[in-house]
Amino acid sequence: MRRKHIVSSMVLVSAGALLAITFVGSHPGGSIRATPRHNASALLDAERVLLERCLKSRGFPSVDHQAIRELPRERQQQFDHALNGPANAKSVSVRLATGYTVSRSTSGCRYEAQRKLYDDFARWFRVSTIVNNIPAEANKKASGDPRFAEAKTAWSSCMKHAGYSAREQLELRAKPPSKAAKRTDVSCARSSGLSVITERYTAQITREHRARIDEYRDLQQAALRKAEELRLLP
């Protein structure tokens, strides 16, 4: 179990960083982009450079997933500590509107990379976590709409008719879909009315978080300037 956690942590660095940079709504049509895509990509690259430098300074010149997976158990634990800090490290937490509390260690290379890029790590973590939770918050609101269950059933039937099993439908929400699956998802969401409902609630939640979104954008712009100063950009 420990080994799985360690390998997953490395995956979350990339996924988490990307989410922290560019937010896309949970269903077709609902999207917010605090910075243009090329700027978001630049920030992700800059963070990756800082992360790799930190890990290298701690004795991990390669952060290749397969290479980490093949390390001895003790070495994997050392990698996990280098990446996320020790288990008893201090952390910052955010209580989300969906009822979940998200925490992040203030130790380790993942923390150090984001602290150097965004300066005030605690502020960045709280703001980015709240903004990136907008799709989940909108979905929670939408699920309370009497029309939501009917639309979701219609969406599921549409997907099933297109050849996607119930399990595959769940997987579409858990991992990036193929282009074909994404097209089918978009089409079924529209025909079932599901996208209309989710977009309405996404727009509502977005308005409620406008100040946070503006703050998020400002932090990204400042991080871009910092990345240029540190010569992290090509």
C-alpha positions as CSV (number, residue, x, y, z in Angstrom):
1,M,0.0,0.0,0.0
2,R,2.8,2.4,0.9
3,R,4.5,1.8,-2.5
4,K,1.3,2.6,-4.3
5,H,1.0,5.8,-2.3
6,I,4.6,6.9,-3.2
7,V,4.1,6.3,-6.9
8,S,0.8,8.1,-6.9
9,S,2.3,11.1,-5.2
10,M,4.6,11.7,-8.2
11,V,1.6,11.5,-10.5
12,L,-0.3,14.0,-8.4
13,V,2.5,16.5,-8.8
14,S,1.8,16.9,-12.5
15,A,-1.9,16.6,-12.3
16,G,-2.2,18.9,-9.3
17,A,0.1,21.5,-10.8
18,L,-1.9,21.5,-14.0
19,L,-5.2,22.0,-12.1
20,A,-3.6,24.8,-10.1
21,I,-2.8,26.6,-13.3
22,T,-5.8,26.2,-15.6
23,F,-9.4,25.4,-14.6
24,V,-11.9,23.8,-17.0
25,G,-15.5,23.2,-16.0
26,S,-16.8,19.8,-15.2
27,H,-19.0,19.6,-18.2
28,P,-18.9,20.9,-21.7
29,G,-19.4,24.7,-21.9
30,G,-18.4,25.5,-18.3
31,S,-14.9,26.9,-18.4
32,I,-12.7,29.5,-16.7
33,R,-9.3,30.3,-17.8
34,A,-7.4,32.6,-15.5
35,T,-4.5,32.8,-17.9
36,P,-4.1,31.8,-21.6
37,R,-3.3,28.1,-22.2
38,H,0.3,28.9,-23.2
39,N,0.9,30.8,-19.9
40,A,-0.6,28.0,-17.9
41,S,1.7,25.5,-19.7
42,A,4.7,27.8,-19.0
43,L,3.9,27.9,-15.3
44,L,3.6,24.1,-15.2
45,D,7.0,23.8,-16.9
46,A,8.5,26.3,-14.5
47,E,7.2,24.4,-11.5
48,R,8.5,21.1,-12.9
49,V,12.0,22.6,-13.3
50,L,12.0,23.7,-9.7
51,L,10.7,20.4,-8.5
52,E,13.4,18.5,-10.4
53,R,16.1,20.7,-9.1
54,C,15.0,20.2,-5.5
55,L,14.7,16.4,-5.9
56,K,18.1,16.3,-7.5
57,S,19.6,18.2,-4.6
58,R,18.2,15.5,-2.3
59,G,19.7,12.6,-4.3
60,F,17.0,11.9,-6.9
61,P,18.4,12.8,-10.3
62,S,15.6,11.0,-12.1
63,V,11.9,11.5,-11.4
64,D,10.8,9.0,-14.0
65,H,7.7,7.2,-12.8
66,Q,9.1,3.8,-13.8
67,A,12.5,4.4,-12.3
68,I,10.9,5.4,-8.9
69,R,8.6,2.4,-9.1
70,E,11.7,0.1,-9.4
71,L,13.5,1.5,-6.4
72,P,13.9,-0.5,-3.2
73,R,11.1,0.1,-0.7
74,E,13.3,2.1,1.7
75,R,14.5,4.3,-1.2
76,Q,10.9,4.8,-2.3
77,Q,10.1,6.0,1.2
78,Q,13.0,8.4,1.1
79,F,11.7,9.7,-2.2
80,D,8.3,10.3,-0.7
81,H,9.8,12.2,2.1
82,A,11.8,14.3,-0.3
83,L,8.7,15.0,-2.4
84,N,6.1,15.6,0.3
85,G,8.1,15.9,3.6
86,P,7.8,13.6,6.6
87,A,4.4,12.3,7.7
88,N,4.4,14.7,10.7
89,A,5.2,17.8,8.7
90,K,3.1,20.9,9.2
91,S,0.4,21.6,6.6
92,V,-2.1,24.1,5.4
93,S,-5.8,23.1,5.0
94,V,-8.8,24.4,3.2
95,R,-12.4,23.5,4.1
96,L,-14.4,23.4,0.8
97,A,-18.0,24.1,0.2
98,T,-18.5,20.5,-0.8
99,G,-17.7,19.4,2.7
100,Y,-14.2,18.1,2.2
101,T,-11.0,19.4,3.8
102,V,-7.9,19.4,1.6
103,S,-4.5,19.7,3.2
104,R,-1.0,20.1,1.8
105,S,2.3,19.6,3.5
106,T,4.6,22.7,4.0
107,S,7.6,20.6,3.6
108,G,9.3,18.7,0.8
109,C,10.1,19.5,-2.8
110,R,6.6,19.9,-4.0
111,Y,6.1,22.6,-1.4
112,E,9.4,24.3,-2.1
113,A,8.8,24.5,-5.8
114,Q,5.4,26.2,-5.4
115,R,6.7,28.4,-2.6
116,K,9.5,29.7,-4.9
117,L,7.1,30.3,-7.7
118,Y,4.1,31.8,-5.9
119,D,5.9,33.2,-2.8
120,D,3.0,32.9,-0.4
121,F,2.4,29.2,-0.5
122,A,-0.5,29.2,1.9
123,R,-2.3,31.9,0.0
124,W,-1.7,30.2,-3.3
125,F,-2.8,26.8,-2.0
126,R,-6.1,28.1,-0.5
127,V,-7.0,30.2,-3.5
128,S,-6.1,27.6,-6.2
129,T,-7.9,24.8,-4.3
130,I,-11.1,26.8,-3.9
131,V,-11.1,27.8,-7.6
132,N,-10.3,24.3,-8.8
133,N,-13.1,23.0,-6.7
134,I,-15.7,25.1,-8.6
135,P,-16.8,22.2,-10.8
136,A,-17.3,19.9,-7.8
137,E,-19.2,22.6,-6.0
138,A,-21.4,23.3,-9.0
139,N,-22.1,19.6,-9.4
140,K,-23.1,19.4,-5.8
141,K,-25.5,22.3,-6.3
142,A,-26.8,20.8,-9.5
143,S,-27.5,17.4,-8.0
144,G,-30.1,19.0,-5.8
145,D,-32.0,20.2,-8.8
146,P,-35.0,18.0,-9.5
147,R,-34.2,18.0,-13.2
148,F,-30.6,16.8,-12.6
149,A,-31.4,13.1,-11.9
150,E,-33.6,12.8,-15.0
151,A,-31.0,14.5,-17.2
152,K,-28.2,12.3,-15.8
153,T,-30.3,9.2,-16.5
154,A,-30.9,10.4,-20.1
155,W,-27.1,11.1,-20.4
156,S,-26.3,7.6,-19.2
157,S,-28.8,6.0,-21.6
158,C,-27.3,8.0,-24.5
159,M,-23.8,6.9,-23.6
160,K,-24.9,3.3,-23.2
161,H,-26.5,3.5,-26.7
162,A,-23.2,4.7,-28.0
163,G,-21.5,1.7,-26.6
164,Y,-20.2,2.9,-23.2
165,S,-20.9,0.6,-20.2
166,A,-21.8,1.9,-16.8
167,R,-18.2,1.3,-15.6
168,E,-16.7,3.1,-18.6
169,Q,-19.0,6.0,-17.9
170,L,-17.6,6.3,-14.4
171,E,-14.1,6.1,-15.7
172,L,-14.8,9.1,-17.9
173,R,-15.1,11.1,-14.8
174,A,-11.9,9.7,-13.2
175,K,-9.4,10.0,-16.0
176,P,-8.9,12.0,-19.3
177,P,-11.2,10.5,-21.9
178,S,-10.2,9.7,-25.5
179,K,-11.2,12.1,-28.2
180,A,-14.0,9.8,-29.3
181,A,-15.4,9.4,-25.7
182,K,-15.2,13.2,-25.2
183,R,-17.2,13.9,-28.3
184,T,-19.8,11.4,-27.3
185,D,-19.9,12.8,-23.8
186,V,-20.4,16.3,-25.1
187,S,-23.1,15.2,-27.5
188,C,-25.0,13.2,-24.8
189,A,-24.7,16.0,-22.3
190,R,-26.3,18.4,-24.7
191,S,-29.1,16.1,-25.9
192,S,-30.0,15.1,-22.4
193,G,-30.0,18.6,-21.1
194,L,-27.4,17.8,-18.5
195,S,-24.9,20.4,-19.8
196,V,-27.5,23.1,-19.5
197,I,-28.1,22.3,-15.9
198,T,-24.5,22.0,-14.9
199,E,-23.5,25.1,-16.9
200,R,-26.2,27.1,-15.1
201,Y,-24.8,26.1,-11.7
202,T,-21.2,26.6,-12.8
203,A,-22.1,30.1,-13.9
204,Q,-23.7,30.8,-10.5
205,I,-20.8,29.4,-8.4
206,T,-18.4,31.2,-10.7
207,R,-20.1,34.5,-9.9
208,E,-20.0,33.8,-6.2
209,H,-16.2,33.2,-6.4
210,R,-15.4,36.1,-8.7
211,A,-13.1,37.7,-6.2
212,R,-11.2,34.4,-5.7
213,I,-10.9,33.9,-9.4
214,D,-9.5,37.4,-9.8
215,E,-7.0,36.7,-7.0
216,Y,-6.1,33.4,-8.6
217,R,-5.4,35.2,-11.9
218,D,-3.2,37.8,-10.2
219,L,-1.2,35.1,-8.5
220,Q,-0.6,33.4,-11.8
221,Q,0.5,36.6,-13.4
222,A,2.9,37.3,-10.6
223,A,4.2,33.7,-10.8
224,L,4.9,34.2,-14.5
225,R,7.0,37.3,-13.8
226,K,8.8,35.3,-11.1
227,A,9.5,32.5,-13.5
228,E,11.0,34.9,-16.0
229,E,13.2,36.5,-13.3
230,L,14.4,33.0,-12.2
231,R,15.0,32.1,-15.9
232,L,12.7,29.1,-15.7
233,L,11.1,29.8,-19.0
234,P,12.6,28.9,-22.4
